[in-house]
Amino acid sequence: MKKFIILFVTLFSIASATGAMADEKKDYEKSYNHLRGVECVEKENLEEAIKFFGKEIEEHPKNYVAWRMLAATYYADDQFGKAIDAVNKGIKLVSKKDKKSLSKCYRLRADINAELGDTVSAIEDYGLAIRISPEEPDYYESRGRLYYEKDQLKESKADFLKMVELSPGDFMGHMYLGCIANLEEDYDLAIEKFSLVMKLDQDYASAWSFRAQSHRLKEEYVEAVDDAITAIKMNYDRKAAYELHETAESAFQLVEAKLKAQEMRDPQDTFWPFMLATIYQDSNDHIKAFEHYLKANSINESPKLLYWAAAEAQQLGDYDTGITLITQAIERDSTNSHLYYSRSDMEDEAGYTEAAIADIDRYIEMNPDLTYGYYTRGWIKDKHGVSDDEAIEDYTMSIALDPKYDYSYLCRGQIYLRQGKEDLARADFENVLKLDTTFTKKLSHTAQFALLYLGRSEEAKAWMDSILVHDDDNGNLYDAACVYSLLGELDTSFDYLRKALEGGFTRFGHIRRDDDLENLHRHPDFEALVTEFEDRHKEFLKGLQINKVERTTEIGSAEIPFTRDRGICKVNCSINGLPLYFVFDTGASDVTLSMVEANFMLKNDYLSMQDLSGTRRYITADGSISEGTIVMLREVNFGGLTMKNVKASIVRNQKAPLLLGQSVLSRLGHIEIDNENRKIVINNIK
């Protein structure tokens, strides 16, 4: 977006060069090629604009305005090398009397250099532009931003102070001064600046989210939460969501209560249960996180929400529910390879080896150049005894793609050791030690196992003990059980396994088949211990009643007739029982309807006040719906297919068609348009 802004600034500042060019009796701006180039820029047709500016330069090689326009167009098109060459030509040709054009050339070259990461040259060029045109606030803003990104706060502050002096009504200067004040821990000044930004531009949500940060850092948590929620209601601001998470670390109950209040106030808005799910997830309350992800999904179905709910079910050890949910997510978005990876992981945990391999095969087909697919497939084949040779092949492929992934060396080394290939095993274990060297860079470790397999038992113990001092979560406790099992110290191993189980480790199938625990399997109390916690977990899951996750519809297919009207594909439908028709548009992202349709539906009870949600929703005095309203359509039916709780947006245009976009289409399945027979064919309906 910034590049297009620069391009259009360049376009509309061409007039500044006219005086100097007129002195030379050259009116380049009126030439055919120049005008066509400008026209293409206005239409954002950069390829054609480049051609016309090129032709203009062929005819008038000294037209420095065309060189500058060509440079700006190349820049907007990410052709940075050509952009630099073109702007340098322009700088050489520009009349020294035409200070505005010269300063704009330097500013453009500075922007290009900043994009290329050459901050030294960029700052130098911004300085040249400022010296030539010291009254241009945009130049101070650009250099101030770059100083800010380089953590040169003193220089950045000076530029933004100058910017607000020259243009006090431009809120961005005050915004950056507020951000700098936050970094300098002058929170009162920051709050003052962000409050001023709100007065200058009431629609700029970031002012509220950054003021939320200032209040949080001052430990004014009520004000922080209120500001963050305001920013989210305005524009679903990500910074505001982050601030809620940060505030929840110190004032969890406050954040929870405020979000619950919003959830009650806006029952059709997906965001509030989603946000609650994320703060519960952060606090390791996986039950509530699971429930709220599902609640958000019931309002507006989404593969991502299903995935997150599945991940929480996996955390709870309910692998079958996780698999069910992730399968529903795949049915809604079969192009997301990560979903296949996640389902494979859950299937492996549940002991469904063939299904796990099939899913990881699919993941590898979709991502043949990513190391984790090969490592995971090798791990499944290795640990389930499918094939050592195939596992080695996968680990080797993983290492080739990412030589720094220590787990691949460790697992391949273990197989080599089993096969008696001690030199190859030793080389792999030595590589592990080169890669896993600290306790702070990662959550799990491999060095303790490599040390153990190299015969350095005391070092392996010391390393394992250091890991536990740093982080004694149930995964590391389980690793300790494995280490001491391999060492033959079964009582110590048993104690660590009990601690892992008490901490919530629920991979019971893995515990029973893990060859690292082979020695511990012979402990007289091993089976009783695992069975005890497994039975407890089954009772826990039964009490949750989260296994009953049902599909909304059966998989099938449908053929839906359509008509064409001036090239537009129309499909008969009904919304909340009102007969209408959709414009079928696979390129649109959402369902949209015009204010005419929305007002009619509201006044005739096809919509109610409870269906309205969004950031700027209100009803005017005459009963009409305001611009920007988000509405939840309780039931959408077309071609015999029924969709529940479809989120749509109401557009201001009175004549806008009822548009069927991807927010519905992505929930259907594979879609084909049969133009010959005038029908839409949908396969694998969810």
C-alpha positions, 0 to 999 in steps of 0.5 A: 500500500505504501508503494502505491501511495508514493506512486500516486503522490508522484503522479499528482505532484507532476505539476510542480515541475511544469514551470521549469520545463516550460522555460525550456519550451517542453510540455512533456506532460501533454504528450500521448505516451505520458498521458497514457502512462498516467492513465494506466497508473490511475487504473493500477495497470503497472505493466502498461504504465511502464511501457508507456513511460518507456516510450515517452523516454525513448521520444524525450530522453531528458523528460526527468518527470517521466524518469521519476514516474517510471521509477515510482512505477517500477518501485510499486511493481517490486522491480527495485533494481530498475527503479533505482536506475530510473530514479538516478537518471531522473536525478541527473536530468532534473533542473537544479532550479526545480527543487520540488522535483529534485527533493521528490527524486531523493525521497523516492530513492530513499524509499527504494533503498529502505525497501532494499535494507540499505538504511544508511543510503535511505537516511542520507537521501531523506536528509538530502530531500529535507535540506532541499524542501525543509517544509515537507512534513512527509519527508520527516515522517519517512525518515522518522519511521526509519529511525524508529525501526532502527531504535534510534529514538532520539533522532526519530523523536526529533523528526516527528516533532518537526512533522507535527510542527509543520502539520499539527493535524496529521495524527501519525506524527502524534501517534509515533511520538506516543509510541516513542513515549511508551518505549521511554516509559513516559506513559502519561505522555504516551496516553496524552498523545494517543488521546490526541490522535483519537480526537484527530481521527476517531476511526483510527483503532490503533490509537486505542490499542496503543493507549491500552498498552500505556495503561497496562504498563502503568498497571491501570488494567481496567482502562487497558481492557476497555481501550483494547475492547474498543479497538477490537470493536472498531476494527478487530485490531490485532494489537488490541488482542495482544494487549488483552492477552498481556493484561490477562497475565496480571488481571485474568479475572478482569479480562475474562469478565469483560470478554464475557460481558461482550459475549453476552452483548454480542451473541452473534459475534464470533470474536468474543468466544474466540478471544476467551478461548485464547486466554483460556488456552494461555492459562492451560485451561484446555476444557474452557478453551475447547468449549469456547472454540466450539462455541465460536465455530457454532456462530460462524463455522471455520476450518481454523476454529475447528483446528484450534478446538481439535488441538485443545481436544488433543491437549486433553488426551481426547484423540478421537474427538480431535480427529473428528474435528480436524476431519471436519476442518479438512472437509471445509478446506482440503488445501490446508496441508497443516490440517493433514499434518495435525490429523496424522499426529493425532492418529499416531497418538491414538494408535491409528498407524496406517491412517497416520502414514496416509495423512503424512504422505498427503502432507509430503505430497503438498510440501515436498520441500519441507523437512518436518513431513519426512521426519514425522513419517520416519518417526512413525515408521520407526517407532511403530516398527513399520520399516527401519530402511524406510525410516532411515530414508525419510530421516536422511531426506529430512536432514538434506532439507534441514541439516540443523534439525537435530531430531532427525540425526538422533532418530537415524542414529538410534536405528543405525545403533540397532543395526550395529552400524556404530560409526554411522550412529556415532556421527549422528549423535555427535551432530546432535551435540553440535546442534543442541547446546543451550536450554533457552532456545527450545522447549525440548531437547535431544542432547541427553539422549545423544550423550547416553548413546555415546556412553557418556552416562553421567553427562546425560544425567547432568544434562537431563537434570539441567533441563528439568531445573529450567522446565519441569513440564510433563514432556520433560519429565517423560523424557527423564523417565526414558533416560533413566529407563535406558540407563537401567535405573528403573525406580528413578525412571518409574518415579519420573513417569509417575510425575509426568502422568500426574502432570497431565501426560496422556499419551498412553499408547506411546508409553506402552510402545516406546522402546526407550521405556523397554526396560521400564516395561519390565518393572513390576508396577509399570502396567498398574501405574499406566492403567491407573492413570489411563482409567482416571483419564477415561473417567475424566473424558466421560465427565466432560462429554466432549466426545459427542461432536456431531457432523451437521450434514452428511457428505454428498453432492448436489446440482443447483441450476442457475441462470445468466443475466448479462454475464452474471450467474444467479442462483435462487435462494431464501434467507430466513425464509425470504425468497431471493437470489444470489449472485454466485461469485467464487472470487468474493470473500463474503456474503454481502447484501444491499441496504435495500434488502437489509432494511426490507428484511428488518422491517418485515421480521426476516431479521431482528436486532439480535442478528446485528453485530459488528464494529459500527452497528446501529439503527437510525431514527427511521429504522434503517440500518447504518453503513458497515453493519455485520449481520448473522443470517440464521438460515440460508437455503439454495438448491436444497442446501441449508447453511446455518449462522452465515455471517454477511455484511451490509454494503452502503450501495443501494443497488448492490447484488446479494453476493454469495462468497467464500465464507459460504462456498468454503463450507460446501465442498468441491465446486464446478460450474457446468456452463453448458447445462447451466448448473453448479455441481457441488461434491463432498458437501459438508 
